[in-house]
Amino acid sequence: MKNFMNRINWKHIDVILGIIVLVVLLMVFVKPKNTEETKAEETVVKKSVETVSFGNWEPNGRREVLATIEASGEFDILAEVNGTIEEVFVAIGDHVEKGTLLATFTQTNDATQISYENALVSLQSTQASAKNSVFSAEIALETARRALEQTKNAENQSYNQTYDTLRTRTYNSQTVLQQTIDWADRTLGVENFQFEVDYSRGQIGSNNSLLKQNLKNKIKELVQAREGFQAPRTDTPGDILWFAERNLGLLKQTQSMIRDLDTLIRQTPIHANFSSTTRDGFQAEAEGYATSVAAEVYTLETLIESAKSSSEGNELSILAAENQVKNAEAALELAKASASAQVSGAESQYRLAAKSKKNLNVYAPYDGTISTVFI
């Protein structure tokens, strides 16, 4: 209603009011004659009515006026080219102004439209391919990282087991070392058993005092070294390896000593106070200890080499797994860069095709109200 009031031509308001007054006067003059006669019989009903103030209106003034608004005409918008409707932006009853976008459509067999659609399909395909490429690279990286963790766990487990075995075997070898040194000490009466030498033992090396004295010196050094031997400070691989190598050194010295002692026994001459049976007994004992020490030397050497190889192999395996992770990370970055470049190129082609596409839009030619939509 206010829009209507704004559009009223105020210059003709006097004419309009004159017409309204004339209509009221006519209604009064054609009133039936028996109105006054039946007036007494009728019941008076109060009603609210709209009134219009009479007087001069200012050009920019505003008043309420009773009226009915009807469209002065209709305007049909028809398609001028063949095509397909893409989207309609208005509905029946919508008020539109001139220039309002009503609908968009695509023209049939339009080369620019075909190029645009192809560019759109290419862009979507490139985006999907790029996404899959990056996803595959991410999966490969995650797989490499898991493999690295598994390699570390496996190598550490094997590594720890190798050094645990080495430590245990080193402690066990000390028993053989101690027994062999004690036997040699008791046989020649050197350090801890110098007062327990019987007459038959005293005959050993009686014909080679120089070799016998050298053996006593070696045995004394071994006894002192064995008593001063310390356990590893920690259970770290480095300390365990140090402990095993030091013990191996004592075993090799003991092995050399027992061989010399066996030689001394064999060279001792047989006489009334030192029978062949006695010599054979001492010789058998020496050979037994020599065999035990040799076995411990061989075992420790093998375990020490295995531990060192395990350390090197552990480092190499982990290094190889770490390189796989680095390669996967580089591949992921390359996949991302390649995907970004491919998508960027496809987007450029798409934007170019979109700009080249004809602007097939329908706009409102006038102000008005949508009365019918046929699409």
PyMOL commands that set and color helices and strands:
alter all, ss='L'
color gray80, all
select helices_A, chain A and resi 2-7+10-29+35-39+111-188+199-202+209-227+237-267+276-356
alter helices_A, ss='H'
color red, helices_A
select strands_A, chain A and resi 83-88+95-96+101-107+361-363+368-369
alter strands_A, ss='S'
color yellow, strands_A
deselect
rebuild
show_as cartoon
